[in-house]
């Protein structure tokens, strides 16, 4: 077959067939009387072999070795191809993210595009100081793309820079919530922690609260704890079980107790919170340290019910628990007196006489 017919049957252009010939990759078996290339059936099969290997990403040099060198290992080559392809895909994903960030910024001209590219380069810097300066040192009125900031927040390990990024993201014009919400489902707990902190710093919206509620059962205590504190601070009752769990576990228990106190101002929630705390007090696993933390949570609550429970704890078999509960009973008694407008109780010092008479 002449080169034109081979090209039609194989789909390989005559120019490429001549290139294969020049490289010695596929040389036609013969020539016509007029000197034209004449390909045999075996030559055509070799062309198809070359094209098949090219479709895997092999270079022409690698294809030549694969076809001619019996010692050339296919498995080793395929392994290399997998690694090269993975690297290329990662570069393509990075490029796609950059292009999307530029598109999300709605650039009006090439100057806007260059501004976003400059931001990307700054945020990708190995220097934490430069990354922070990129966020905080922008010109007055210069917008920072929310999607770009959200992606940077999820990958930022320096706590100072991360704080600057969260601050800038919360004040940006765009919406990086979708990127942050995706970070909540990362296999990396550090990424999930960064996502929770960033969402908690965003303006309160139903979508942000829904995203945080999804991680109240996260396996990482920091993730679920930060989500619970943020939701409880927004008045979301779904955070109550996680907040009570934080008191029991001693993880940010003081903050959790304060948020439970704020939530208990709603009578319906107050009953639910009381029931949860009392239930934990009755648990066989509630040791003295746990009972003290639960007492600290009870004193934050509104109403008379916490006072009755604390009076019971003031008779606890553990002296430390009893002393703490007694002190809290005094705090609540004083608070109740102030609410009624009564004069402050007289400190007898334990001997029945006013302190100023001793």
Protein Blocks (a to p, Z undefined) as FASTA:
>chain_A
ZZklmmmmnopafklmmmmmmnomaccfbdcfkopacddfklmmmmmmmmmmmmnopafk
lmmmmmmmmklcfklmmmmmmmmmmmmmmmmmmmmmmmmmmmmnopabfklmmmmmmmmm
mmmpmblklmmmmmmmpcehiacdfklmmmmmmmmmbfklmmmmmmmmmmmmbdcklmmm
mmmmpfblklmmmmmmmmmmpccdfklmmmmmmmmmgfblklmmmmmmmmmmnopaklmm
mmmmmmmnopaklmmmmmmmmmmmpmklmmmmmmmmmmmmmpmklcfklmmmmmmmmmmp
gcjklmmmmmmmmmgfblklmmmmmmmmmmmmmmmmmmnopacdddehonopafklZZ
